Every structure is written in structure tokens, then in C-alpha cells.
Amino acid sequence: MSYTTEHSPCGHHVSKLKLIARTRTTPEKPKSLRIWRCDDCGKLYMELTGMPCEMTQETYDSFKRDGLLKEN
């Protein structure tokens, strides 16, 4: 299923997506990658350019372990 303005890639309404973290910004990387979790199914999504992509729990844990995330 593709992303629309009303539904996330998992098919649930975008209002179910909650921003849970973002990557830290630096002068070299001024944009942050935002990480969302669907309240209905628990899937994780990362988004930089407005289009969310599915993210594995393993990748999220790796970002967190390496100190790359700012929790919301």
C-alpha cells in the first residue's frame, strides 16, 4: 500500500502516526530524520523528505544505541 495524505504505508490513518524521535542535527547535516510509530500496528517509519519509509526495530535500536536520536 502506498502513502497518501490520509493513510500511512501500513494503511492506517495518518493520525495514528506519532512522532517518537528524530536524529540529532549537526552543521554538516542540518536536516533531521523523523521517526514515527503507528499506534494501531506498531510499525516504525522514518521520514526525511515527506515520504515515510518503513524502518525496522533493529535499525531504530541501532540509532538509539549509537546516540543518534533525540527522543520526543
C-alpha positions in Angstrom: 0.0 0.0 0.0 1.3 3.4 -0.8 1.4 6.6 1.3 -1.4 9.2 0.8 -2.2 12.3 2.8 -4.8 10.3 4.7 -3.2 6.9 5.1 0.3 5.7 6.1 2.1 2.9 4.2 0.6 0.4 6.7 -2.9 1.5 5.7 -3.9 3.2 8.9 -5.0 6.8 9.1 -2.0 9.2 9.5 -3.5 10.5 12.7 -2.3 7.1 14.2 1.3 8.0 13.5 3.1 9.5 16.5 6.5 11.2 16.3 8.7 9.4 18.7 12.2 10.6 17.9 14.4 12.5 15.4 18.0 12.3 14.6 20.4 14.9 16.0 21.3 17.7 13.6 24.8 19.0 13.0 26.2 21.8 10.9 27.1 19.2 8.3 23.6 17.6 8.5 21.1 20.3 9.3 18.1 18.2 8.5 16.8 15.7 10.9 15.3 12.3 10.1 12.0 12.0 11.9 10.9 8.6 13.3 7.2 7.8 13.6 5.3 4.8 15.2 1.8 3.7 14.2 -0.4 3.4 17.3 -2.5 0.7 15.6 0.1 -1.8 14.4 3.4 -0.6 16.0 5.3 -0.3 12.7 8.1 2.3 12.6 8.6 4.8 9.8 11.5 7.2 9.1 10.9 10.3 7.1 13.2 13.0 5.7 11.7 14.3 2.5 8.0 14.0 3.3 7.6 10.4 2.2 7.7 7.8 5.1 9.7 4.6 4.6 9.3 1.6 6.9 12.1 1.2 9.5 12.9 -2.0 11.4 13.1 -2.1 15.1 16.7 -3.2 14.8 17.6 0.0 12.9 15.8 2.1 15.4 17.6 0.4 18.3 20.9 0.9 16.5 20.3 4.6 16.1 19.3 4.8 19.7 22.4 2.8 20.9 24.7 5.0 18.9 23.3 8.2 20.4 21.9 9.5 17.1 18.3 10.1 18.4 16.7 12.8 20.3 13.6 11.3 21.9 10.3 13.3 21.8 
